[in-house]
Amino acid sequence: MSDEPTAGLRAVFLDIGDTVMRPNPSWEHVYAIAFEEHGIKVEIEALYAALRRAYHHGGFGFEAGFEPTEETSFARTMQIDSAALADLGFEPMPESFFRRLSELFMVTSNWHVFPDAKPALAALRQRGLVVGAVSNWVWQLPELLHSLDLVTHFDFIAASSRIGFEKPHPEIFRWALEQAGAGPSEAIHVGDHLDADVAGARGVGIQPVLIDRRDRFAPADVPEDTPLIRNLSELIPIVDARLPASVAGR
């Protein structure tokens, strides 16, 4: 990394899901593989809705912290997934089902890395910036990023399950700032959620950037002071605007 100072910007944090990569072809399709292995047919659209209801009401965004251990991560995920299955009218599934789900989400072919991600991450590192992953994710995120040849693009990985706090809680952002050696005004955070990413970053004084790869947001939904991008290549001009011309390559 370059030792040249970066003026007003020292660090860029990125969410992972729907920012850097997504399940292939979707979260619910990976769940469906586990169901099929257990001889159960499930409607993809109904599963999609049930999973989002469960994660919205009982998942990411807890106000309190939690024990950052691998088993706590698994137990919390199993609890939320069980709520989604109950919502669909299924009988409780054995623990082996949820262990199998964890295995399936570690299979590299079940993930699609957006083609703009690696070039953008490389461009950030070339500009001498500290690049961190700040994501609400289960324990295995570092191993998954390693398998997908992404881990070397990050200086650190703040997976919520390993920190003990989930976005938008300020503590996960403060942990990231400490790792980066940066103050809030010296960082940008990029993510695809208005609450976890935009409000969470703004809550500690970090400039948020909202990425919308699936046309989920109308311009009126986005705060006026929050840049809206469609892919990570559009992040680079925003970053360069906060860097000296010699560092930005202008």
N, C-alpha and C positions, 0 to 999 in steps of 0.2 A: 504493500500500500504506500501511496505517496505521503511524504512528510510535510508537504506544502500546506499551509493553513487554509481553512475553508471559510473564513470570514464568519458570516452569520449562521452557517449550517455545519453541524458536525456529524449528525446521525440521521439515518432513515430506518424506520421500523416498518415491517410489513406483516399484515395478516397472512395466513396461508390459504385456507379454503376459499375458493372462488376469487382469490387474489393472485396467488402463484400457481395453484393447481386445483383440480376438482376430481371427484370420483368418476370413473369411466364405466358406463355413461352417466350414472347418477348415484347418489347415496342409496336411494331405495332399491336400485337394481342390484347393488351389492348385498343388501339385506335379503333380496329375493333369492339369491344364490343359496344362502343359508337355509331359507325356508324350503326350497326345493330339495336340498339334501336331507331335510327332515320330513319329506313327503307332503308338504303343505303348499297349496296354491294361494297366492295373495294378489290382489289387485294393486298395481303399481300406484295408481292415482290415490287410492284410499290410504295406502301406506305412506305416501308422500305427505298427505294432510295430517295423518296421525303422528308421524314423527315430528313435524313442525309444531303441532300443538303441545306435544310432550316436552320438547326442548324449550319451547317458549315459556311454559308454565313452571317447569321444574329443573331446568338445566342451566345453561350459561347465564351469567349475570347475577349469581348469588351475591348478596350484600356482605355476608360474613365470609371469613376465610375458612379453609379446610385443611386437613392433614395432607401434605404433598407426598404421598406414597403411591407405588404402583397398584397396590390392592385397593386403596381408597379410590383411585381413578377408575379401576374396573368396577367396583361396587356402585359408584355413582352412575356410571354409564349404564350398567345393568338395570338399575332402578328406573332410569328415565326410559330406556327401551322397553322395559316391562310395562310401564304406563302406556306407551304407544300400542303395544300388543293388546293390552286389556281394553283400550279404546276401540280396537278393531274386533273385539269379541273373542279373542283367542284365550285358551286355557294357559296358565303359567307355563313357560318353557323352562327346561332344565338349565343349570349353569353351563353345561357343555355347549348348548346352543350359543350362548353369549361368548364363550371362549372361542368358538368357531368363527363368530362374527369378527372378533379381534384379529384372528389369523387372516381372514379374507381381506381386511382393510390394510394388511401389511403386504399383500401381493402387488407387485409393481404394475402388472397389467391392469389392475383395477383402478389405476390413476392416470389422469391426463395432465401433463405439465403444459401450461399455456406456452405457445411458441415464443411469445414476447418476453417471458419471464427471465430466462437465463441471460439473454443479451442485456436486459435492463439491470439485472443484478450485477453483472460484470461492469456495466457502465458506472454504477454507483461506487463500486470498489475502486475503479480506475480514477475516480475523482477524489480519492482519499477519505471517503466517508466511512463511518462505522455503520454496518448493515446488520440489523437484528430482526429475527422472526418473533413476533408477539402475537400469539394465537391461542384461542380457547380450544384446547386439544387434549387428547388422552396422553398417557405416559409415553407412548412409543414414538412420538413425533421425531425426535432426533434420529432414531434408527430408520424411520421411513424416509426422511430426507436424505439420509446416507444412501439408502437403496436406490433412490431416484436421482442420485448424482447431483443433489442440490445443497448438501450440508456445507460444502466448502465455500459457497457463496455468502454464507452468514458468519459474522463474528461471534454471535451467540444466538441461542434459541430459548425463548421464554414461552414454553408450553405451560398453560395455566395449571395443568395437573402437577407439574413439578415446582411451581411457584407457590401454590396454595391460594391463589386468587384468580378470578376470571374477569376479563373485560366486561363491563366498563369500570370495574373497581380500580381506583387510582393506584393501588399497591403494585399491580403487575406492570403498569407504566413506569412507576418510580423505580422498580427493580431494573427495568430495561435502561432507564436513564443512568442508573448507577453503573451498569455494565458498560455503557457507552462512554462514560465519563463526560456526559453532556448535561447542560441545563435544559429545561423545557423549551425555552425559546430557540435552542440550537438543534431542535429535532423536528422531523416530519413523521407522521404515522399514516400509513395507507391501509385501507380496509374497505369491506363491502357492506358494513352495517352502520346505520345511522346512530343506533344506541351504543353498541359495544365499541365501535371504532371512532366515529365522529364525536359523539358526546363524551366517550371515555377519554379520548386524547385531549379534547378541549378542556375537560375537567381538571387536567393537571398543567395546562398551559402549552401543550404541544399542538402545532399546526396539523389539522387533519386533512387528508385527501381521500375522497370517496371514489372507489372504483366500482363501476357498474357494467359488468360484462354481459348482462342479460336483459338490459333495458327495464330494470325493475323500478327505477325512480324517474318521476317527472321533474323538470327543473324546479318547479315550485316546492318540491319535497326537500330540496337541498338548501341548507343555510347559505346565504349570499357570500359569506367569507370562506366557504369550503370549495376548493376546486373539484370538479367532477371529471373523471377520466374514464375511458372505455377499455384501455389496456395499459400495461406498464410502460410501453414506449412513450406514452403521453406524459408520464411522470418526469422524464428527464428534463424537458424544458422548464418545468416548475422548479426542479432542483437547481438547474443552472442559473435561474433568475436570482438565486440566493448565494451564488458562488462568484468569486472573482473571475473575470474573463479568462485569465491564464489557467485557472483550474478547470473551468467549464469547457474549455477548448473552443471558445468563441473567437 
